[in-house]
Amino acid sequence: MDELEKVTLLNKLTIKFPVPLTAGEIERKLFGYLKSKAQFIVSYTLVIQGQKYPRHGNERYTTEIKGNICRYILNDMIESPAFTMTRDSEDHFVDLKFQNVPGHESIGEFETLPSGKEQLRLVDDIRQNLESYFSQRPKRSK
């Protein structure tokens, strides 16, 4: 297996955010956008710890976001591979990573899975919709 092929598949399965997002923005706005504007079905789990900074009271602190995204296309439901989001040191999320199937290390191998080609097309569609979300997202002033 060529190392470049592995990197290419990992790049295809990873969507980097142009700016880090809070868990609240992801849950309310980003997922809301995917559901309402792009007609995706987003199923996700938030892993929450109640207190990161005890002096701030019972602050909601999300440590992990994981799930999957699907869409109906011509009465067929296409489901993405499971995803997780990577958190940075500032407690913001910086990307969405779809899981690879062990033993399928290149795009060609991934496409040999029963729904591999459709899943990769769905990931590309999700990427395009996330780009659209970020292009319409208000810029924050510092």
Phi, psi and omega per residue, in radians:
M1 nan 2.203 3.109
D2 -1.261 2.275 -3.139
E3 -1.052 -0.601 3.112
L4 -1.103 -0.653 3.106
E5 -1.118 -0.680 3.084
K6 -1.090 -0.804 -3.132
V7 -1.097 -0.723 3.141
T8 -1.067 -0.783 3.121
L9 -1.149 -0.753 3.123
L10 -1.080 -0.685 3.088
N11 -1.119 -0.685 3.139
K12 -1.180 -0.544 -3.106
L13 -1.590 0.048 3.139
T14 -2.078 2.287 3.079
I15 -2.042 1.901 3.138
K16 -1.456 2.404 3.097
F17 -1.478 2.427 3.110
P18 -1.188 -0.416 3.040
V19 -2.405 2.542 3.097
P20 -1.137 2.564 -3.120
L21 -2.123 2.579 3.033
T22 -1.372 2.807 3.085
A23 -1.061 -0.662 3.129
G24 -1.088 -0.757 3.120
E25 -1.155 -0.684 3.121
I26 -1.077 -0.849 -3.059
E27 -1.176 -0.828 -3.053
R28 -1.460 -0.761 -2.989
K29 -1.741 -0.951 -3.069
L30 -1.114 -0.915 3.131
F31 -1.155 -0.625 3.072
G32 -1.062 -0.716 3.095
Y33 -1.086 -0.836 -3.133
L34 -1.070 -0.644 -3.135
K35 -1.272 -0.833 -3.014
S36 -1.464 -0.795 -3.053
K37 -1.442 -0.647 -3.013
A38 -1.890 -0.053 3.093
Q39 1.069 0.608 3.022
F40 -1.521 2.711 2.984
I41 -1.856 2.032 -3.085
V42 -1.916 2.082 3.058
S43 -1.970 2.207 -3.068
Y44 -2.592 2.836 3.088
T45 -2.229 2.344 3.011
L46 -1.782 2.268 3.016
V47 -1.687 2.011 -2.999
I48 -2.063 2.374 2.940
Q49 -1.886 2.389 -3.031
G50 -1.188 -0.714 -3.067
Q51 -2.353 2.089 2.997
K52 -1.654 -0.735 3.127
Y53 -2.072 1.727 -3.026
P54 -0.938 -0.512 -3.112
R55 -1.283 -0.277 -3.141
H56 -1.579 0.209 3.121
G57 1.405 -2.744 -3.080
N58 -1.505 1.249 -3.097
E59 -1.405 2.331 3.102
R60 -1.322 2.181 -3.074
Y61 -2.257 1.899 -3.109
T62 -1.565 2.171 -3.123
T63 -1.747 -0.365 -3.085
E64 -2.718 2.525 3.014
I65 -2.252 2.214 3.134
K66 -2.538 2.757 3.139
G67 2.933 -2.655 3.048
N68 -2.634 2.876 -3.092
I69 -2.283 2.377 3.086
C70 -2.414 2.963 -3.121
R71 -2.700 2.497 3.036
Y72 -1.509 2.229 3.078
I73 -2.245 1.986 -3.118
L74 0.892 0.892 3.111
N75 1.164 0.121 3.023
D76 -1.867 2.354 3.079
M77 -1.617 2.155 3.064
I78 -1.834 2.201 -3.106
E79 -1.963 2.354 3.097
S80 -1.245 2.829 2.904
P81 -1.083 2.774 3.097
A82 -1.024 2.584 3.115
F83 -2.156 2.752 2.929
T84 -2.320 2.786 3.085
M85 -2.018 2.457 -3.115
T86 -1.586 2.289 -3.135
R87 -1.768 2.453 3.101
D88 -1.638 -3.095 -3.104
S89 -1.219 -0.259 3.128
E90 -1.629 0.145 -3.133
D91 1.174 0.510 3.017
H92 -1.931 2.788 3.141
F93 -1.790 2.389 -2.964
V94 -2.017 -0.215 3.114
D95 -2.845 2.986 3.082
L96 -2.169 2.105 -3.092
K97 -2.034 2.133 3.040
F98 -1.507 2.497 -3.088
Q99 -1.366 2.489 3.039
N100 -1.533 2.734 3.067
V101 -1.614 2.152 3.131
P102 -0.927 2.411 3.137
G103 1.573 -0.067 3.111
H104 -2.152 1.451 -2.940
E105 -1.631 -0.150 3.127
S106 -2.163 2.911 3.103
I107 -1.050 -0.756 3.121
G108 -1.036 -0.761 3.113
E109 -1.170 -0.708 3.128
F110 -1.092 -0.673 -3.133
E111 -1.184 -0.292 3.101
T112 -1.365 -0.205 3.060
L113 -1.115 2.687 -3.096
P114 -0.892 -0.694 3.103
S115 -2.108 0.412 -3.070
G116 -1.044 -0.810 -3.136
K117 -1.093 -0.756 3.138
E118 -1.130 -0.679 3.124
Q119 -1.123 -0.730 3.127
L120 -1.161 -0.650 3.066
R121 -1.138 -0.682 3.110
L122 -1.115 -0.743 3.096
V123 -1.054 -0.741 3.097
D124 -1.093 -0.686 3.117
D125 -1.149 -0.710 3.086
I126 -1.096 -0.764 3.118
R127 -1.005 -0.813 -3.141
Q128 -1.084 -0.707 -3.141
N129 -1.221 -0.602 3.068
L130 -1.184 -0.670 3.066
E131 -1.061 -0.712 3.103
S132 -1.123 -0.733 3.106
Y133 -1.021 -0.860 -3.094
F134 -1.176 -0.551 3.119
S135 -1.213 -0.466 -3.136
Q136 -1.682 -0.189 -3.068
R137 -1.214 2.296 3.100
P138 -1.058 2.458 3.086
K139 -1.377 2.407 3.117
R140 -1.533 2.438 3.044
S141 -1.584 2.538 -3.106
K142 -1.658 nan nan
